Structure formats: structure tokens, C-alpha cells
Amino acid sequence: MDNFVLVGACFLLGMVLRRSGRLPDNAAAAFNGFVVHISLPALTLTYVHGLKLDTSLIMPALSAWVLFGLGAAFFWGAGRLLAFPPATTGGLMLIGGLANTSFIGLPMIQTFYGAEYLGLGILIDQVGSYFVLSTLGIFVASLYSTGQSVDVRAIARKVALFTPFQAFVLALILIPVTYPAWLDGLLRSLGGTLVPIALVSVGYQLHLSAVRGKALPLAVGLVFKLVVGPALILALFAGLLGSEGRLLQITVFEAAMPPMIGASIVAMDHELDPPLVTLMVGIGIPLAFLTLPAWYHLLGGF
């Protein structure tokens, strides 16, 4: 309960700070920079280092790829049926098919399941969500935008230079090595800053604008992202593959996270219906505070 209060409090504090005008306009960039370059790498080096690698991790690692594929098919069909403009369809594919498995996902895993499962969450985020965004996501964004081309070399360079990804690779290499006590304590302390800073940042960046004719694509996008998408992952992994236990629960729980902030940045950079993208993130995150506890209780039966 204390962790859940912390999540809500940090989110609200971010909103209050933005409205107060006490911080500079680029404060969110500073928050995000600290999380991406310090908090998340430290957390990665701590918890991925403790993962026991086996074939059971293939399922959670693939879940984000499966979710994105299901989302792309769903929104392609919905776009044709409802006559959405190409930019709207492309924006929905990115925002509705990629979950916020880091800024929201990791704090929520710690809140509902405990810090010992953060390594699994980081695996889903790094090998799954971020890798999908950096490859298939960029491809879809370029495909549905105007005047953009797909640069495979630039995509590969972006992935290789992403600090949390570098930390993820280093953590895997160092699995056989025992950290000295001082280093383990330092990494845990730095990693512990992720939850409050990330959620303050999310709250600080939240701007709710008028719906203005975006109600239908907004509803379609949020229903898939928060309900239909994770339900399909649950049906596929539990029903067809027979998975169960904490591995299944956390895999589906991560799939049920609200839209990915990084995906929204890519979508807006490619001019994929920015007003809709903003609404998906701005409304999806608060809604997730209601849907995620419901998913947690539902998944307890598996």
C-alpha cells in the first residue's frame, strides 16, 4: 500500500510542479535524462545481473513483439473500417501497440509484485518494448508519415548507443561476476531514484487538451491498449502455451501498461496525429491507475 501511495503522490507532485511554474521549461528533459542515463542503467546493472537465464525468459522477451504485431493488425483493420487518416492509423499502431514498460511499468511491478521482479520487467522493456520501438516502430512511423525514409544504419546506431541498452548488455556479461558490497549498494541507491523521478516526470509532462473530434480513435486506441491487447497476450500465453505463475502474471501486467511515452515522441516527430497521441498518453496514464489493479487481481488466478 505504501508503494502505491508513493506512485500516486509522485504523479500528482509532478502535475503540481508544472502548474506552479517553479521549475524551468526544460525540467522534464532533465528528469528524463537522469532516469535514462543514471537511474535505469543502475537498476539494470542491479537486477538483470541477478537473472537466472533459461528458456522460460523467451516468452516475456517476445511479449512486446507479439503485442505490437497484434496492435498493428488491429489498428490497420480499425483504420480501414472507420476510415481513419493514415497518420491516425500509424499513430495508433505506435501508441496503442507499445506499453510504457519502464517509466510506469517498473514502478508498478515494484508496487504490486516486489523489487525482486524488476529484472524481469527490465528484460521485457529492453529486449521487448524499446527494441520494438527502435526497429519496427521506426519503420511503421516512416511508412505512415510523409517525406520520411527508413535508415537501417541510423536505427542500429540508435539502439547501440542507448545507455540502458548498453547497461543491459553489460549486466548480462557480468552475471558470473559477484559485485563488491560497495558497488551493489551504490547501484541499488541510484536505481531507487527511478520510481519517484520517473513518475514526477510523467506527471510534469501531462497536458490534458480538449478531445475535439478525437473521441472515436482515442476510445479505440485506449480500449485496445488497456484491455484488448493484454487480454490477447493472456489468451495466447496462458490458453495456447499453457504458461502460468509469476512469469505469466508479470508478462501480461507489463502488456497492460498505458501507452509508451517514447513511442509518443517518435509518433509526434513523424507528425502522426500529434493531438491524438497527446490525448492517448495524457488520458491513458491516469486510466491505468484504475485498470492495473484490476489486472493484478485478475492475474492472481493464474
C-alpha positions in Angstrom: 0.0 0.0 0.0 2.9 2.4 0.8 4.4 1.9 -2.6 1.0 2.6 -4.3 0.7 5.8 -2.3 4.2 6.7 -3.4 3.3 6.2 -7.1 0.2 8.3 -6.8 1.9 11.0 -4.8 4.8 11.4 -7.2 2.5 11.6 -10.2 0.4 14.3 -8.6 3.5 16.2 -7.4 4.7 16.3 -11.0 1.4 17.9 -12.0 1.6 20.4 -9.2 5.2 21.4 -10.0 4.2 22.1 -13.6 1.3 24.2 -12.6 3.3 26.1 -10.0 5.8 27.4 -12.6 8.6 27.0 -10.1 10.7 24.9 -12.5 12.3 25.9 -15.8 10.5 24.8 -19.0 13.1 22.1 -19.7 12.7 20.4 -16.3 11.1 17.4 -17.8 14.1 16.9 -20.1 16.4 16.9 -17.0 14.1 14.4 -15.2 14.1 12.1 -18.2 17.8 12.5 -18.7 18.6 11.5 -15.2 16.2 8.4 -15.4 17.6 7.3 -18.8 21.3 7.8 -18.1 21.6 7.1 -14.4 18.5 5.5 -12.7 17.6 2.9 -15.3 21.1 1.8 -16.1 21.8 1.4 -12.3 18.6 -0.6 -11.9 19.5 -2.7 -14.9 23.0 -3.5 -13.6 21.5 -4.5 -10.3 18.5 -6.7 -11.2 19.4 -8.1 -14.7 22.7 -9.1 -13.1 20.7 -11.4 -10.8 18.6 -13.0 -13.5 19.0 -16.8 -13.9 19.0 -17.1 -17.7 16.9 -20.0 -19.1 14.4 -20.7 -21.8 11.5 -19.6 -19.7 12.5 -15.9 -20.3 11.9 -16.3 -24.1 8.1 -15.8 -23.5 8.3 -12.4 -21.7 11.1 -11.2 -24.0 8.8 -11.8 -27.0 5.6 -10.5 -25.5 6.2 -6.9 -26.6 6.9 -8.0 -30.2 3.7 -10.1 -30.2 1.7 -7.2 -28.7 3.0 -4.8 -31.3 2.1 -7.2 -34.1 -1.4 -7.7 -32.8 -1.8 -4.0 -32.4 -0.6 -3.3 -35.9 -3.1 -5.7 -37.4 -5.9 -4.5 -35.1 -5.4 -0.8 -35.9 -4.9 -1.5 -39.7 -8.3 -3.2 -39.7 -9.9 -0.5 -37.5 -8.4 2.3 -39.7 -9.9 0.8 -42.8 -13.3 0.1 -41.2 -13.6 3.5 -39.6 -11.9 5.4 -42.4 -9.1 6.9 -40.2 -6.5 9.0 -42.0 -3.1 7.2 -42.5 -1.5 9.5 -39.9 -4.1 8.5 -37.3 -3.7 4.8 -38.1 0.1 5.0 -37.9 -0.1 6.9 -34.6 -2.4 4.3 -33.1 -0.1 1.5 -34.1 2.8 3.1 -32.2 0.9 4.4 -29.2 -1.6 1.5 -28.9 0.9 -1.3 -29.7 3.7 -0.3 -27.3 3.4 -0.3 -23.5 5.1 2.0 -21.0 7.2 -0.8 -19.6 9.8 1.4 -18.0 8.7 4.7 -16.6 5.3 3.3 -15.5 5.9 -0.5 -15.8 8.9 -0.8 -13.4 7.4 1.3 -10.6 4.1 -0.7 -10.9 6.0 -4.1 -10.8 7.8 -2.9 -7.7 4.5 -1.8 -6.2 2.4 -4.9 -6.9 4.9 -7.7 -7.1 8.1 -6.5 -5.4 11.6 -5.3 -6.3 12.8 -8.9 -6.9 10.9 -9.0 -10.2 12.3 -5.7 -11.6 14.9 -7.7 -13.6 12.1 -9.4 -15.5 10.5 -6.1 -16.1 13.8 -4.7 -17.5 14.2 -7.7 -19.7 10.7 -7.1 -21.2 11.5 -3.4 -21.6 14.9 -3.6 -23.2 14.6 -6.8 -25.3 10.9 -6.1 -25.9 9.4 -2.6 -25.9 12.4 -0.4 -26.6 13.9 -2.8 -29.2 10.5 -2.9 -31.0 10.2 0.9 -30.9 13.7 1.3 -32.3 13.2 -1.1 -35.2 9.6 -1.9 -36.2 8.3 1.3 -34.5 10.6 3.5 -36.6 9.7 1.5 -39.7 5.9 2.0 -39.1 6.4 5.7 -38.3 8.3 6.2 -41.5 5.8 4.2 -43.5 2.8 6.2 -42.3 4.4 9.6 -42.4 5.2 11.9 -45.3 8.7 12.7 -46.5 10.4 10.2 -44.2 12.7 7.3 -45.2 13.9 4.3 -43.2 17.6 4.4 -42.4 18.6 1.0 -41.1 22.1 2.2 -40.2 20.7 5.1 -38.1 18.3 2.7 -36.3 21.2 0.3 -35.5 23.3 3.1 -34.2 20.5 4.5 -32.0 20.0 1.1 -30.4 23.7 0.5 -29.8 24.2 3.9 -28.2 21.1 3.8 -25.9 22.6 3.9 -22.4 20.1 1.5 -20.7 20.6 -1.0 -23.6 24.4 -0.8 -23.1 23.8 -1.3 -19.3 21.6 -4.3 -20.2 24.4 -5.9 -22.3 27.0 -5.2 -19.6 24.7 -6.7 -16.9 24.4 -9.9 -18.9 28.2 -10.1 -19.4 28.7 -9.6 -15.6 26.3 -12.2 -14.4 29.1 -14.6 -13.4 30.9 -11.8 -11.5 30.0 -11.0 -7.9 29.7 -7.3 -7.2 31.6 -5.9 -4.3 29.3 -4.7 -1.5 30.0 -1.0 -2.0 29.1 -1.3 -5.7 26.0 -3.2 -5.1 24.9 -0.6 -2.5 25.7 2.3 -4.9 23.7 0.7 -7.8 20.7 0.0 -5.6 20.7 3.6 -4.2 20.9 5.1 -7.7 18.3 2.7 -9.0 16.0 3.5 -6.2 15.6 7.0 -7.7 13.8 5.7 -10.7 10.3 5.4 -9.2 10.0 8.9 -7.7 11.8 10.8 -10.5 10.2 8.9 -13.4 6.7 9.4 -12.0 7.3 13.1 -11.2 8.4 13.5 -14.8 5.3 11.8 -16.2 3.1 14.0 -14.0 5.0 17.1 -15.0 4.6 16.4 -18.7 0.9 15.5 -18.5 -1.2 18.0 -20.6 -4.9 17.3 -21.0 -6.3 19.0 -24.0 -9.8 19.1 -25.4 -10.8 15.9 -27.3 -12.0 18.0 -30.3 -13.2 15.2 -32.6 -10.7 12.6 -31.5 -13.1 10.7 -29.3 -13.5 7.7 -31.6 -9.8 6.9 -32.4 -9.0 7.8 -28.8 -11.5 5.2 -27.5 -10.4 2.6 -30.0 -6.7 3.1 -29.0 -7.2 3.1 -25.2 -9.6 0.1 -25.2 -7.0 -2.0 -27.2 -4.0 -0.8 -25.1 -5.5 -1.2 -21.7 -8.0 -4.1 -22.2 -8.0 -6.0 -25.5 -4.2 -6.1 -26.1 -3.2 -7.6 -22.7 -6.3 -9.9 -22.9 -4.9 -11.3 -26.2 -1.5 -11.8 -24.7 -3.1 -13.6 -21.7 -5.2 -15.8 -24.0 -2.2 -16.6 -26.2 0.4 -17.4 -23.5 -1.9 -19.0 -20.9 -4.5 -20.5 -23.2 -2.4 -21.8 -26.1 1.0 -22.1 -24.5 -0.1 -23.2 -21.0 2.0 -20.6 -19.1 1.2 -19.8 -15.5 2.6 -18.3 -12.3 4.6 -15.1 -11.7 6.3 -15.2 -15.2 2.9 -15.1 -16.9 1.4 -12.6 -14.5 4.2 -10.0 -14.9 4.3 -10.5 -18.7 0.6 -9.7 -19.1 0.8 -7.0 -16.4 3.5 -5.2 -18.4 1.4 -5.6 -21.6 -1.4 -3.8 -19.7 0.7 -0.7 -19.1 -0.5 2.6 -20.6 0.9 4.0 -23.9 4.7 4.3 -24.1 6.0 7.9 -23.8 8.9 7.2 -26.1 6.6 5.9 -28.8 4.6 9.2 -28.5 7.8 11.2 -29.1 8.5 9.1 -32.2 4.9 9.5 -33.4 4.9 13.3 -33.0 8.4 13.6 -34.6 6.8 11.9 -37.7 3.6 14.0 -37.5 1.4 11.0 -36.8 -1.7 12.9 -35.5 0.1 14.7 -32.5 -3.2 15.8 -30.9 -4.4 12.2 -30.7 -1.0 11.0 -29.5 -1.0 13.6 -26.7 -4.5 12.5 -25.6 -3.6 8.8 -25.6 -0.7 9.4 -23.2 -2.4 12.1 -21.2 -5.6 10.1 -20.6 -4.1 6.6 -20.8 -1.8 7.1 -17.8 -4.4 8.2 -15.3 -6.8 5.5 -16.6 -4.1 2.9 -16.0 -4.1 3.6 -12.3 -7.6 2.2 -12.3 -7.1 -0.7 -14.8 -3.8 -2.0 -13.5 -5.1 -3.0 -10.0 -8.0 -4.8 -11.8 -5.5 -6.7 -14.0 -3.4 -7.5 -10.9 -6.4 -9.2 -9.2 -7.5 -11.0 -12.3 -4.0 -12.4 -12.9 -3.8 -13.7 -9.4 -5.9 -16.6 -10.6 -3.3 -17.7 -13.0 
